[in-house]
């Protein structure tokens, strides 16, 4: 089973810098997991890493689409899977970096996109996550314990993702989670490293990043994109671009546009965190406030890489 390392989390928490460090240490190649970085010419608003800043590390799924092309989660799943296969064949470690959670989930869980199987699973998961939100994680765990005590014994109360997964299996199949091989649909040996920090600090960093983007020419990039595709295609709907359109039409001031970009970026970061916490089993670290945690990440990856080696 091919190993896949993923570096996830909201914007402005240091994913790019960490991914370069890890790629050089573990002989890795990076696959972008960002839904906007696939588009050519969109560099500033997508925080796309430049060739120079890549430091010689191979990067994939960047600049692969023209702005008038559509790039779906199915496209990502197919192309990322092919990149993983090729990178692994070269004896290198595939490292997916990005904050588009649905893309990563679709790839790692081999979701059957566009049919009732996924919709049904999503409804079931949301039901149990809502139960935990309204009743508590402990009450959610008790639900599992009443159905499948063997599974509950092995899953911590605080691991909501895993508890929900066990309940989902029972809801869908009528069989106990403890009696099944949960790896039956697992096609990769994946390790997810999540980066986060204090919310106030995160929002401050996001605001600073937007200011830097504006200084680097975000307005001109957005104006060029507006002239090419406007709001008609996905490339024209990204945060950092769509907020400028009322300004170009003389409906909004530049100051309000910049504040709107910051606000939407902060809201998106919150949604990113909610997704990864509720949908996937992520190991969280804060290398902004606790730089020493980078060494903990390295040690965790070393242990994971050596696992199953003979």
Backbone bond lengths (Angstrom), bond angles and torsions (degrees), N, CA, C in turn:
res aa  C-N    CA-C-N  psi(-1)  N-CA   C-N-CA  omega(-1)  CA-C   N-CA-C  phi
1 X - - - 1.461 - - 1.527 109.36 -
2 X 1.323 117.62 124.92 1.462 121.66 -176.95 1.525 111.60 -67.46
3 X 1.322 115.28 138.44 1.452 120.75 176.29 1.523 110.09 -84.44
4 X 1.334 115.43 141.35 1.454 121.99 177.13 1.525 108.13 -137.15
5 X 1.317 115.86 124.16 1.465 121.15 175.07 1.519 108.13 -99.67
6 X 1.330 117.27 135.98 1.461 120.85 178.56 1.524 109.67 -126.09
7 X 1.324 115.73 133.21 1.463 122.28 176.15 1.523 106.34 -110.74
8 X 1.336 116.65 112.14 1.459 120.81 -172.58 1.526 111.02 -125.45
9 X 1.326 114.48 174.37 1.454 120.17 178.91 1.513 111.18 135.12
10 X 1.334 117.43 176.63 1.464 121.31 -178.75 1.519 111.81 -71.22
11 X 1.307 115.30 172.43 1.451 120.90 177.94 1.528 110.88 -66.68
12 X 1.323 115.90 151.22 1.474 123.17 171.70 1.529 114.56 70.66
13 X 1.340 117.85 30.47 1.469 119.56 177.33 1.528 112.97 -113.87
14 X 1.329 117.36 4.42 1.456 119.64 175.30 1.507 115.67 98.41
15 X 1.330 118.48 21.30 1.471 121.21 -178.39 1.528 111.74 -63.02
16 X 1.321 116.62 -43.63 1.468 120.41 -176.53 1.522 111.32 -63.13
17 X 1.319 116.65 -48.33 1.466 120.87 -179.25 1.528 111.21 -61.25
18 X 1.335 116.37 -45.02 1.462 119.87 179.93 1.519 110.66 -64.61
19 X 1.325 117.36 -39.86 1.464 119.91 -177.68 1.526 111.35 -62.62
20 X 1.327 117.49 -36.64 1.465 121.03 177.92 1.528 110.68 -66.34
21 X 1.319 115.89 -43.34 1.466 120.67 177.78 1.523 111.05 -59.38
22 X 1.329 116.05 -46.64 1.464 120.92 -177.53 1.525 111.65 -70.69
23 X 1.324 116.96 -36.42 1.467 120.04 179.69 1.524 110.53 -63.58
24 X 1.318 116.33 -40.57 1.468 119.83 -179.78 1.525 111.23 -72.46
25 X 1.306 116.65 -33.32 1.474 119.90 -178.30 1.520 112.37 -77.49
26 X 1.337 116.49 -35.01 1.475 120.41 -174.47 1.532 112.83 -112.32
27 X 1.330 115.80 19.68 1.467 120.60 177.15 1.533 110.31 54.32
28 X 1.317 115.22 53.43 1.460 120.12 -175.23 1.511 114.24 -105.21
29 X 1.317 115.07 164.31 1.459 123.83 171.14 1.519 107.14 -124.81
30 X 1.312 116.45 142.20 1.456 121.35 -171.75 1.529 112.00 -100.13
31 X 1.316 115.28 132.89 1.460 122.96 173.77 1.521 107.57 -110.90
32 X 1.313 117.72 121.42 1.452 120.14 178.87 1.523 110.28 -68.66
33 X 1.321 116.12 130.61 1.465 121.65 175.99 1.508 110.95 -109.16
34 X 1.332 116.06 32.12 1.462 122.42 -177.80 1.534 109.55 -108.64
35 X 1.318 116.47 130.22 1.463 120.71 -174.33 1.518 113.74 -72.09
36 X 1.337 118.16 -15.89 1.468 120.77 -178.02 1.519 113.63 -103.35
37 X 1.327 117.27 -22.23 1.465 119.09 -176.79 1.527 112.95 -73.83
38 X 1.324 117.13 -5.40 1.465 120.19 175.87 1.517 111.26 -71.17
39 X 1.349 117.56 -18.94 1.456 120.64 -172.43 1.530 112.70 -87.93
40 X 1.318 115.59 130.54 1.458 122.47 176.28 1.528 109.67 -67.15
41 X 1.314 115.89 148.69 1.467 124.67 176.01 1.525 113.78 78.53
42 X 1.323 117.92 -17.34 1.471 119.82 179.90 1.528 108.61 -95.02
43 X 1.311 116.13 92.58 1.459 121.12 -172.16 1.523 113.71 -109.99
44 X 1.320 116.46 -45.55 1.470 119.84 -174.21 1.524 111.04 -74.35
45 X 1.319 116.83 -52.54 1.464 120.69 -176.33 1.513 114.49 -67.09
46 X 1.339 117.01 -20.27 1.464 120.59 179.25 1.526 112.36 -96.62
47 X 1.344 116.57 -0.48 1.470 121.86 -176.28 1.527 110.92 53.68
48 X 1.319 115.24 40.57 1.463 121.68 -177.61 1.525 110.41 -71.07
49 X 1.311 116.77 134.95 1.454 120.79 179.21 1.526 110.12 -73.19
50 X 1.321 116.99 134.58 1.459 120.90 -179.39 1.521 110.31 -78.74
51 X 1.320 116.02 163.19 1.467 120.74 177.93 1.521 110.48 -57.94
52 X 1.320 116.21 -41.19 1.458 120.33 -179.21 1.525 111.36 -63.93
53 X 1.320 115.94 -42.60 1.470 120.08 -177.77 1.526 112.93 -74.41
54 X 1.318 117.86 -12.42 1.467 120.75 178.30 1.528 112.14 -70.29
55 X 1.326 117.31 -14.02 1.468 122.93 173.55 1.529 112.97 54.76
56 X 1.325 115.57 33.73 1.459 119.10 176.88 1.513 114.75 82.86
57 X 1.334 117.69 -1.77 1.466 121.60 178.68 1.534 108.81 -82.23
58 X 1.314 117.04 130.54 1.466 120.96 -179.78 1.528 110.77 -65.88
59 X 1.334 116.19 132.95 1.459 122.43 177.54 1.530 108.90 -122.12
60 X 1.325 116.15 142.88 1.463 121.70 -177.23 1.526 111.02 -129.54
61 X 1.315 116.35 158.64 1.466 125.63 179.76 1.534 111.88 61.76
62 X 1.329 115.57 34.49 1.462 123.00 171.83 1.524 107.42 -118.03
63 X 1.331 117.23 135.66 1.469 122.05 177.87 1.533 112.72 59.40
64 X 1.314 117.12 41.21 1.474 119.66 -177.63 1.531 112.37 -103.66
65 X 1.347 117.20 -5.81 1.463 120.43 -178.38 1.526 111.02 -129.77
66 X 1.328 115.73 146.14 1.449 120.18 168.99 1.518 108.12 -79.75
67 X 1.318 116.36 159.24 1.468 119.16 -172.44 1.521 113.80 -67.60
68 X 1.340 117.64 -16.80 1.463 119.23 178.87 1.528 112.52 -93.83
69 X 1.340 115.99 7.78 1.459 120.64 177.64 1.524 110.42 -98.50
70 X 1.315 115.31 151.41 1.462 120.65 175.03 1.528 108.91 -96.61
71 X 1.308 115.74 141.42 1.467 121.27 178.68 1.518 107.02 -131.48
72 X 1.315 116.16 110.00 1.458 121.45 -173.52 1.526 111.58 -98.50
73 X 1.327 114.88 172.58 1.456 119.90 176.00 1.526 110.38 -63.16
74 X 1.335 116.73 -32.75 1.472 120.08 176.56 1.516 111.12 -65.01
75 X 1.334 116.35 -39.27 1.471 120.39 176.96 1.521 110.21 -62.59
76 X 1.327 115.31 -44.09 1.464 118.80 179.77 1.519 110.97 -62.27
77 X 1.328 115.80 -46.96 1.459 120.12 -178.21 1.521 111.54 -56.90
78 X 1.316 116.25 -44.98 1.454 121.23 -178.76 1.523 111.83 -67.16
79 X 1.331 116.56 -47.97 1.458 119.88 -175.77 1.530 112.14 -73.04
80 X 1.318 117.54 -36.76 1.462 120.14 177.95 1.528 110.72 -65.85
81 X 1.336 116.33 -40.36 1.468 120.33 177.96 1.525 110.93 -60.55
82 X 1.325 116.14 -40.19 1.465 119.91 178.61 1.528 110.62 -67.18
83 X 1.317 117.11 -39.77 1.469 120.22 178.16 1.530 111.20 -64.77
84 X 1.319 116.63 -40.87 1.471 120.22 177.71 1.520 110.31 -59.61
85 X 1.312 115.48 -43.62 1.469 120.75 179.37 1.521 110.60 -61.11
86 X 1.324 117.26 -45.83 1.455 120.83 -177.57 1.528 111.79 -69.55
87 X 1.326 116.66 -43.37 1.470 120.74 -179.71 1.521 110.42 -62.05
88 X 1.330 116.02 -43.64 1.462 120.72 179.33 1.523 110.82 -63.68
89 X 1.326 117.00 -38.27 1.473 120.63 -179.96 1.520 111.64 -64.55
90 X 1.330 116.28 -24.71 1.466 120.41 177.51 1.524 111.88 -84.99
91 X 1.321 116.42 0.06 1.456 120.54 -179.69 1.517 113.15 80.48
92 X 1.329 116.47 18.79 1.457 121.15 -179.05 1.535 110.56 -107.80
93 X 1.326 115.84 167.33 1.458 121.68 -178.78 1.527 110.46 -98.98
94 X 1.331 118.58 121.05 1.465 120.60 175.69 1.534 109.84 -72.40
95 X 1.336 116.27 128.98 1.466 121.64 179.33 1.526 108.01 -124.76
96 X 1.320 116.60 111.75 1.467 120.83 178.32 1.521 108.56 -90.89
97 X 1.329 115.95 128.82 1.462 120.73 -176.76 1.518 109.17 -127.33
98 X 1.330 117.04 123.69 1.457 118.86 177.57 1.503 113.05 162.59
99 X 1.330 114.54 172.66 1.451 119.21 -176.49 1.507 115.27 -115.85
100 X 1.340 117.86 10.49 1.463 120.09 177.86 1.522 108.91 -86.94
101 X 1.328 115.01 91.41 1.455 121.27 -170.55 1.511 115.40 -60.07
102 X 1.328 117.24 -40.54 1.464 120.36 -177.59 1.518 110.90 -63.60
103 X 1.330 117.31 -36.58 1.461 120.88 177.35 1.524 110.24 -59.19
104 X 1.325 115.46 -48.66 1.462 120.07 -176.98 1.523 111.31 -66.58
105 X 1.319 116.25 -42.45 1.466 119.92 179.23 1.520 111.20 -61.87
106 X 1.323 116.59 -43.48 1.466 120.70 -179.90 1.518 111.37 -60.42
107 X 1.320 116.19 -39.30 1.464 121.10 -179.63 1.526 111.70 -71.22
108 X 1.318 117.15 -54.59 1.465 121.08 -172.22 1.520 112.86 -71.86
109 X 1.332 117.27 -30.44 1.466 120.55 -179.63 1.524 111.99 -98.77
110 X 1.321 116.05 3.75 1.462 121.44 178.44 1.531 110.41 50.20
111 X 1.332 115.92 51.45 1.461 120.01 -177.71 1.522 111.26 -64.89
112 X 1.325 115.32 140.38 1.463 120.83 174.75 1.520 107.32 -84.46
113 X 1.299 116.70 93.27 1.459 121.75 -172.57 1.517 111.66 -74.74
114 X 1.320 114.87 142.73 1.451 119.62 173.18 1.511 114.87 79.64
115 X 1.347 118.13 16.37 1.464 117.75 175.17 1.522 111.04 -136.24
116 X 1.304 116.86 179.97 1.460 121.33 -174.10 1.514 112.68 -68.84
117 X 1.339 117.04 -21.93 1.464 119.30 -177.87 1.515 110.89 -60.70
118 X 1.341 115.97 -47.35 1.462 119.29 179.97 1.523 111.12 -68.02
119 X 1.353 117.14 -45.57 1.455 120.69 -177.95 1.524 110.95 -58.29
120 X 1.332 116.00 -42.05 1.461 120.47 -179.96 1.523 111.18 -64.19
121 X 1.329 116.93 -44.20 1.457 120.97 179.55 1.518 111.00 -62.27
122 X 1.331 115.32 -43.13 1.460 120.39 -178.18 1.526 111.15 -62.51
123 X 1.311 117.26 -42.40 1.464 121.06 179.18 1.524 111.10 -63.14
124 X 1.338 115.47 -41.18 1.458 119.70 -179.94 1.518 111.11 -65.13
125 X 1.330 116.22 -45.91 1.469 119.86 179.28 1.523 111.31 -61.28
126 X 1.332 115.88 -46.32 1.461 119.54 -179.46 1.522 111.58 -60.33
127 X 1.333 116.27 -36.72 1.471 120.68 179.55 1.527 110.53 -59.86
128 X 1.342 116.24 -46.86 1.459 119.90 -177.08 1.532 112.19 -74.54
129 X 1.322 117.23 -34.03 1.464 119.02 175.48 1.525 110.95 -65.33
130 X 1.310 116.44 -38.10 1.465 120.54 176.34 1.529 111.00 -65.67
131 X 1.325 115.15 -35.99 1.468 119.21 178.10 1.529 109.98 -62.98
132 X 1.338 115.87 -43.48 1.462 120.16 179.03 1.525 111.06 -63.86
133 X 1.316 115.60 -38.36 1.465 120.27 -178.92 1.526 111.38 -65.80
134 X 1.314 116.46 -39.49 1.471 120.38 -176.52 1.524 113.70 -87.74
135 X 1.342 116.49 -24.48 1.468 119.33 -176.37 1.536 113.77 -114.45
136 X 1.299 119.29 -26.86 1.471 126.92 -178.04 1.527 110.77 114.62
137 X 1.316 114.99 155.50 1.466 120.52 178.38 1.530 110.77 -64.86
138 X 1.319 116.48 -32.63 1.466 120.00 -179.37 1.527 110.59 -64.54
139 X 1.333 116.18 -42.80 1.460 119.82 178.77 1.529 111.06 -66.79
140 X 1.331 116.45 -35.64 1.464 120.23 176.10 1.522 109.75 -61.88
141 X 1.331 115.63 -45.49 1.474 120.82 179.70 1.528 110.47 -62.22
142 X 1.315 116.85 -37.84 1.469 120.51 178.55 1.521 111.29 -63.62
143 X 1.317 116.95 -33.75 1.464 120.58 175.39 1.529 109.89 -60.60
144 X 1.326 115.24 -44.43 1.464 119.59 178.84 1.522 110.36 -66.78
145 X 1.307 116.28 -42.13 1.466 120.66 -178.17 1.528 111.49 -61.01
146 X 1.326 116.62 -34.71 1.464 120.62 179.14 1.522 111.49 -70.37
147 X 1.342 115.91 -30.28 1.463 120.70 -178.51 1.520 112.17 -89.99
148 X 1.340 115.07 -44.22 1.467 121.02 -171.59 1.529 109.95 -143.07
149 X 1.339 117.68 77.99 1.473 120.84 -176.65 1.523 113.66 -59.99
150 X 1.324 117.81 -31.44 1.470 119.85 179.28 1.527 110.97 -64.13
151 X 1.312 116.16 -41.94 1.458 120.06 177.77 1.525 110.73 -68.52
152 X 1.329 116.74 -42.87 1.462 121.34 -179.03 1.524 111.60 -61.08
153 X 1.331 115.47 -35.40 1.468 120.05 -179.62 1.528 111.96 -61.87
154 X 1.332 116.75 -30.34 1.461 121.17 -176.05 1.527 113.69 -95.03
155 X 1.337 116.82 -10.18 1.463 119.88 -176.68 1.527 109.79 -111.61
156 X 1.324 118.59 122.87 1.467 121.20 178.55 1.526 111.78 -62.16
157 X 1.313 116.02 148.54 1.465 121.24 179.62 1.530 110.76 -56.08
158 X 1.327 116.57 -36.34 1.464 121.27 -174.98 1.531 114.10 -79.50
159 X 1.334 117.26 -10.36 1.471 119.63 179.63 1.524 108.85 -86.79
160 X 1.324 114.86 75.17 1.467 120.90 -174.76 1.526 112.42 -60.73
161 X 1.333 116.51 -38.49 1.461 119.88 -179.32 1.522 111.15 -58.57
162 X 1.337 115.41 -45.05 1.461 120.28 -177.81 1.529 111.80 -70.86
163 X 1.320 116.76 -39.18 1.465 120.53 178.43 1.529 109.67 -62.69
164 X 1.331 116.00 -44.50 1.465 120.42 178.65 1.525 110.27 -62.61
165 X 1.322 116.47 -39.91 1.466 120.31 179.21 1.536 110.53 -59.83
166 X 1.330 116.57 -43.06 1.467 120.59 -179.78 1.526 111.37 -65.08
167 X 1.327 116.46 -41.39 1.463 120.39 178.31 1.528 111.00 -67.62
168 X 1.325 115.62 -37.02 1.465 120.76 179.09 1.526 111.25 -62.49
169 X 1.326 116.32 -43.20 1.462 120.85 179.16 1.523 110.35 -59.99
170 X 1.327 116.51 -44.46 1.463 119.53 179.88 1.532 110.95 -65.78
171 X 1.340 117.24 -42.12 1.459 120.85 179.77 1.531 111.56 -60.91
172 X 1.324 116.24 -40.78 1.463 120.88 -173.82 1.528 113.60 -82.12
173 X 1.345 115.72 -33.88 1.469 118.73 -172.26 1.521 113.77 -112.41
174 X 1.341 116.74 -22.09 1.459 119.24 -175.35 1.511 112.84 80.01
175 X 1.343 116.63 1.76 1.470 121.96 179.56 1.520 110.35 -108.58
176 X 1.325 115.08 152.33 1.458 120.09 -178.14 1.526 111.20 -71.78
177 X 1.305 114.59 141.57 1.467 121.63 178.32 1.526 110.43 -61.55
178 X 1.333 116.67 -37.43 1.464 121.10 -177.46 1.524 112.61 -68.33
179 X 1.318 116.69 -16.26 1.462 120.40 -178.84 1.523 112.51 -97.81
180 X 1.332 115.77 1.91 1.450 118.96 -176.28 1.523 111.59 -115.71
181 X 1.302 114.34 160.32 1.457 121.36 172.56 1.511 107.17 -90.20
182 X 1.337 116.68 100.57 1.459 120.37 -175.27 1.518 112.26 -65.99
183 X 1.322 117.35 -12.37 1.458 120.33 -179.84 1.529 111.87 -87.03
184 X 1.336 116.66 7.09 1.457 119.48 -174.88 1.530 112.99 -59.04
185 X 1.357 117.20 -31.21 1.459 120.13 179.09 1.523 111.51 -104.49
186 X 1.323 117.44 1.38 1.447 120.44 -179.57 1.516 109.36 -78.17
187 X 1.327 116.28 121.05 1.462 119.60 -178.39 1.523 111.83 -107.53
188 X 1.349 116.57 -8.49 1.457 120.48 177.43 1.524 110.19 -132.13
189 X 1.324 114.95 151.02 1.455 120.82 169.11 1.524 105.35 -90.78
190 X 1.330 115.77 91.36 1.463 120.60 -171.41 1.522 112.40 -103.72
191 X 1.323 115.17 142.18 1.458 122.24 172.77 1.516 107.32 -122.57
192 X 1.332 116.84 123.93 1.459 121.77 -178.45 1.522 110.50 -106.69
193 X 1.316 115.80 119.00 1.453 122.66 175.99 1.525 107.84 -105.77
194 X 1.326 116.79 120.06 1.457 120.86 -179.47 1.515 111.51 -107.64
195 X 1.325 116.24 137.82 1.461 121.75 176.96 1.521 109.59 -110.72
196 X 1.320 115.70 136.78 1.456 122.27 177.68 1.524 108.23 -155.38
197 X 1.315 116.62 170.41 1.455 120.34 175.88 1.521 108.30 -155.01
198 X 1.316 116.67 -179.12 1.462 121.94 177.82 1.524 110.34 -53.86
199 X 1.326 116.70 137.39 1.463 120.35 -172.04 1.530 112.39 -59.79
200 X 1.338 117.33 -44.05 1.462 119.63 -179.79 1.523 110.66 -61.48
201 X 1.321 116.17 -41.50 1.461 120.36 179.01 1.530 110.65 -67.57
202 X 1.320 116.10 -40.43 1.461 120.26 178.64 1.530 110.49 -60.32
203 X 1.328 116.39 -46.88 1.462 120.22 -178.83 1.528 111.35 -65.55
204 X 1.316 116.90 -35.58 1.469 120.61 176.34 1.521 110.40 -63.28
205 X 1.339 116.68 -42.83 1.459 121.02 179.33 1.537 111.58 -66.31
206 X 1.329 116.05 -37.43 1.464 119.70 177.24 1.526 110.59 -63.53
207 X 1.350 116.40 -45.08 1.460 120.24 178.77 1.526 111.14 -61.15
208 X 1.321 116.84 -41.44 1.459 121.12 179.06 1.532 110.80 -65.32
209 X 1.326 116.12 -38.62 1.464 119.62 179.01 1.528 110.46 -63.47
210 X 1.325 117.15 -42.01 1.458 120.32 178.92 1.526 110.53 -62.52
211 X 1.329 116.88 -42.40 1.470 120.48 177.93 1.529 110.85 -59.61
212 X 1.331 116.56 -40.46 1.466 120.21 178.20 1.528 111.28 -66.32
213 X 1.330 116.14 -39.28 1.467 120.12 177.91 1.525 110.63 -61.74
214 X 1.328 116.60 -42.53 1.461 120.65 179.17 1.524 109.98 -63.21
215 X 1.335 115.83 -42.61 1.467 120.28 178.74 1.523 111.59 -64.46
216 X 1.327 116.78 -30.46 1.472 121.07 -178.59 1.532 113.40 -83.31
217 X 1.347 116.88 -6.31 1.458 118.75 176.47 1.512 115.63 112.46
218 X 1.326 117.40 27.47 1.466 120.51 -178.87 1.531 112.05 -59.53
219 X 1.334 116.31 -38.50 1.478 119.48 -179.24 1.525 111.29 -59.05
220 X 1.309 117.24 -45.87 1.467 120.32 -179.35 1.524 111.49 -65.01
221 X 1.351 116.51 -38.92 1.457 119.59 179.09 1.526 110.77 -65.25
222 X 1.335 116.12 -41.77 1.465 120.60 178.93 1.529 110.82 -66.35
223 X 1.329 116.76 -38.09 1.462 120.36 179.91 1.524 111.06 -66.49
224 X 1.325 116.20 -39.98 1.468 119.93 176.65 1.525 110.44 -62.93
225 X 1.339 116.94 -44.90 1.459 120.96 179.88 1.521 110.63 -63.08
226 X 1.326 116.80 -41.95 1.472 121.44 179.53 1.525 110.85 -60.04
227 X 1.312 115.79 -38.35 1.449 119.95 179.17 1.513 113.46 -71.95
228 X 1.327 116.24 -21.97 1.466 120.55 -178.66 1.525 112.89 -88.19
229 X 1.337 116.11 -52.38 1.477 119.83 -173.72 1.515 114.47 -126.80
230 X 1.344 117.03 -11.49 1.454 118.63 -177.91 1.511 111.77 57.83
231 X 1.318 116.12 -134.39 1.467 120.60 -177.49 1.528 111.84 -106.99
232 X 1.305 117.05 15.06 1.461 120.22 -170.88 1.521 114.57 -84.30
233 X 1.333 118.32 -20.60 1.454 121.25 -177.00 1.530 110.57 -125.69
234 X 1.339 117.01 159.53 1.469 120.27 -178.30 1.524 113.75 -52.72
235 X 1.326 117.50 -36.52 1.474 120.02 -178.79 1.521 111.29 -60.94
236 X 1.327 117.22 -27.22 1.455 120.75 -178.78 1.515 114.19 -89.18
237 X 1.340 116.75 0.81 1.465 120.22 -174.80 1.525 113.44 -108.04
238 X 1.322 116.94 3.49 1.455 120.02 -177.05 1.518 112.93 -69.80
239 X 1.335 115.54 150.83 1.459 120.71 174.65 1.528 108.64 -62.94
240 X 1.324 115.42 136.44 1.458 120.09 -177.06 1.506 111.92 100.77
241 X 1.329 115.76 -15.19 1.465 121.48 178.32 1.519 111.48 -115.88
242 X 1.326 116.27 -54.22 1.462 119.74 -172.78 1.531 112.78 -62.59
243 X 1.329 117.19 -26.96 1.464 120.19 -177.98 1.529 112.66 -66.73
244 X 1.346 116.17 -20.86 1.464 120.06 -175.92 1.527 112.68 -82.17
245 X 1.320 118.45 -18.73 1.465 120.42 -171.85 1.531 112.77 -59.60
246 X 1.347 120.04 -43.43 1.471 118.79 176.99 1.536 112.27 -61.85
247 X 1.315 116.46 -30.32 1.474 120.48 178.04 1.527 110.35 -68.22
248 X 1.328 115.66 -42.76 1.463 119.42 178.91 1.533 111.16 -65.52
249 X 1.326 116.35 -23.89 1.470 121.37 179.36 1.527 112.04 -97.29
250 X 1.368 115.11 10.91 1.472 122.03 177.29 1.527 113.65 63.31
251 X 1.344 116.17 33.41 1.462 120.67 178.24 1.529 112.82 -106.04
252 X 1.328 116.88 -9.87 1.462 120.42 -174.14 1.526 109.43 -149.17
253 X 1.325 116.01 148.84 1.463 119.74 179.01 1.524 110.50 -80.12
254 X 1.319 115.50 158.67 1.461 120.73 179.47 1.520 110.81 -62.69
255 X 1.318 116.85 -38.57 1.473 120.96 -179.77 1.526 111.22 -61.80
256 X 1.326 115.97 -41.70 1.462 119.93 179.48 1.532 111.15 -69.85
257 X 1.317 117.08 -33.31 1.469 120.82 176.89 1.520 110.16 -62.57
258 X 1.317 116.36 -47.93 1.466 120.65 -178.64 1.530 110.52 -62.39
259 X 1.330 116.18 -40.91 1.470 119.23 178.10 1.522 110.67 -65.34
260 X 1.332 116.88 -35.59 1.463 120.67 179.17 1.526 110.56 -67.93
261 X 1.322 117.10 -38.94 1.465 120.18 177.03 1.530 109.71 -61.62
262 X 1.319 116.72 -43.73 1.462 120.53 178.92 1.531 110.96 -62.67
263 X 1.329 115.77 -46.15 1.466 120.38 -178.92 1.520 111.36 -61.70
264 X 1.321 116.88 -47.14 1.467 120.35 -179.79 1.518 111.78 -65.45
265 X 1.326 116.93 -34.53 1.470 121.17 177.66 1.519 110.53 -66.90
266 X 1.331 116.63 -39.85 1.475 120.03 177.90 1.524 110.66 -66.06
267 X 1.332 116.59 -43.15 1.464 120.24 179.30 1.527 111.04 -63.44
268 X 1.321 115.53 -38.51 1.467 119.36 179.24 1.526 110.57 -65.71
269 X 1.319 116.13 -40.31 1.474 119.92 178.25 1.527 110.36 -59.84
270 X 1.330 116.43 -40.28 1.464 120.33 178.56 1.525 110.70 -63.91
271 X 1.333 116.65 -41.77 1.470 120.47 178.89 1.532 110.76 -66.06
272 X 1.333 116.69 -38.44 1.463 120.48 177.66 1.521 110.81 -58.93
273 X 1.320 116.48 -47.03 1.466 120.67 -178.81 1.519 110.88 -63.22
274 X 1.314 117.09 -43.63 1.466 121.14 179.30 1.521 110.51 -59.91
275 X 1.322 116.82 -42.04 1.463 121.10 -179.22 1.524 110.60 -61.86
276 X 1.316 116.60 -53.29 1.462 119.50 -175.08 1.527 111.87 -65.86
277 X 1.320 117.13 -33.55 1.465 119.60 179.50 1.515 111.67 -70.83
278 X 1.328 116.70 -35.61 1.463 120.65 -174.76 1.522 114.28 -92.08
279 X 1.319 117.62 -26.13 1.452 120.55 -171.59 1.520 114.51 -104.54
280 X 1.326 117.93 -23.61 1.451 119.36 -171.14 1.522 111.45 -137.23
281 X 1.319 115.09 158.65 1.460 121.93 -177.85 1.528 108.79 -93.80
282 X 1.333 115.89 94.81 1.466 122.23 -171.44 1.523 110.46 -111.14
283 X 1.339 116.30 141.14 1.461 122.91 172.96 1.529 108.07 -95.00
284 X 1.332 116.79 113.29 1.463 121.00 -171.16 1.524 113.42 -94.28
285 X 1.344 114.27 142.44 1.462 121.54 178.04 1.529 109.23 -142.17
286 X 1.332 115.55 156.91 1.463 122.14 176.18 1.524 108.25 -125.61
287 X 1.335 116.05 91.93 1.468 119.37 -177.56 1.524 111.84 -88.19
288 X 1.325 117.15 -1.36 1.463 120.39 175.80 1.521 109.80 -81.64
289 X 1.325 116.81 -51.92 1.465 120.02 178.34 1.524 112.40 -84.09
290 X 1.341 116.56 -25.75 1.458 121.49 -178.01 1.538 109.41 -127.48
291 X 1.330 117.91 76.50 1.471 120.85 -177.72 1.525 114.06 -55.34
292 X 1.341 116.26 -28.15 1.467 119.88 -179.92 1.526 112.18 -64.41
293 X 1.329 117.15 -19.32 1.461 119.70 -179.92 1.536 112.04 -67.05
294 X 1.319 116.58 -15.76 1.460 118.71 175.84 1.530 110.33 -62.20
295 X 1.324 115.81 -36.99 1.466 119.31 177.85 1.525 110.85 -67.66
296 X 1.330 117.17 -34.65 1.469 120.28 176.42 1.532 110.30 -64.06
297 X 1.325 115.72 -38.48 1.463 120.00 177.76 1.521 110.12 -62.70
298 X 1.318 116.16 -45.13 1.470 120.75 -179.36 1.521 110.64 -61.17
299 X 1.322 117.13 -43.89 1.466 120.77 179.87 1.528 111.01 -64.40
300 X 1.324 116.52 -38.86 1.469 120.32 179.46 1.525 110.21 -65.05
301 X 1.327 116.57 -40.86 1.459 120.31 179.61 1.521 110.91 -68.51
302 X 1.321 116.84 -40.05 1.465 120.47 177.74 1.526 110.96 -58.28
303 X 1.320 116.20 -43.95 1.467 120.82 179.54 1.526 110.30 -64.81
304 X 1.322 116.54 -41.59 1.471 121.62 179.47 1.525 111.38 -66.30
305 X 1.319 116.95 -42.23 1.468 120.68 -179.99 1.517 111.67 -62.60
306 X 1.331 116.08 -37.85 1.472 120.57 -177.53 1.512 112.56 -78.44
307 X 1.332 117.04 -16.51 1.449 120.03 -178.47 1.514 110.66 -61.40
308 X 1.303 115.42 136.51 1.483 123.62 -179.92 1.516 114.01 71.92
309 X 1.362 116.36 1.93 1.453 117.82 175.85 1.511 109.73 -76.59
310 X 1.294 115.68 147.14 1.475 120.52 179.74 1.514 109.78 -105.37
